[in-house]
Amino acid sequence: MQGNEVLQRVFLNIDQVSKITGVKKTTLRYWEKEFCEYLQPQRTDTNRRQYSLDDVHKIEHLRHLIEEEKYKSIGVKMKLGLPDPPEAESG
């Protein structure tokens, strides 16, 4: 169990996560905004992203849904049970 606790404290930066998952850094930033209810990496005091191993698993799941199963953003939100923000009203 102690090894599991150590793994829960492991944090990766955006460059490391990009290399591990094969997802571009710009895409990671976009997904953080688009799926903010699902993916919320921690931030350091200097506002740098710190991804946990749980975040990495979430990113891999998003990548699978988007790139392999061909879901659009709205479909991913529905699949994950996330709320879709209301469309901006014109006028």
N, C-alpha and C positions, 0 to 999 in steps of 0.2 A: 504494500500500500504506500510505503514511503516513496518509491519510485514514481508512482502515479501522481503524488503530490508535487514532486519535482517537475514532472511534465506539465502540470497545470500552471506552473510559474514561468514556463518558457515563453518568451515573447520574441517575435521576429519583426524586422522592419519591412517596409513595403517592397524594397528591392529583393530581399530574401524570399518573400511570399510570391512575388512575381516569378522568380526563377523556379521555385518549387512547384507552383501550380500551372505555369505556362500562360498566365493571364497578364496582359500588359498593365503597367502601373496606372495608365490613364483609365483603363477599364475598371481596375480596382477602385479608383476614386469615384468613378461614375456609379458603380454598383453600390458603394457606400451611401451615396445620396439617393439613388433610385430605390434601394431596398433597406432604408435606414431602420426600419422596424426589425429587420432580420440580421443585418451586418453592421455592427458598431464596434470597430476596434478601439482600444483604449488610446489615450494620448499622453505623451510625456509632458513635463513642465514646459518644454520648448515646442509643444504642439505637434510633435512627430507621432505618426501612427505606430502603435504596437499591437501586432496581431498575435492572438493566442492560438494554440493548436485547434481549439474549437472554431475559431474564426477561419482557419485554413480549411477545415472540413466543410464549413458553410460555403466558402468560395468554390471549393471543388464541386459541391452540390449545385451551386448556381451555374458554374461552367457546364456541367453535365446537362442541366435543363435547357440552357440557352444554345449551346453549341452542338450537342448531340441529339437532344429531343426536339430542338428547333422551336422552343417556346419563345414568344414575344414577352416583353416586360409585363404586360397585363396578365398573360397566362402564368408566368412565374409567380406573380403576386397571388393569383387565384389558387394555384397549386400549393403555395406555402400558407395560404389563409391570411394573407396580409391585406390591410385596407388599401384601397386605391384612392389617392387624393382626388377631391372633386375637381373637375375641369375649371379652368379660369373663365369666369364669365366676361363676356365682351360688353363694353359699353358704358 
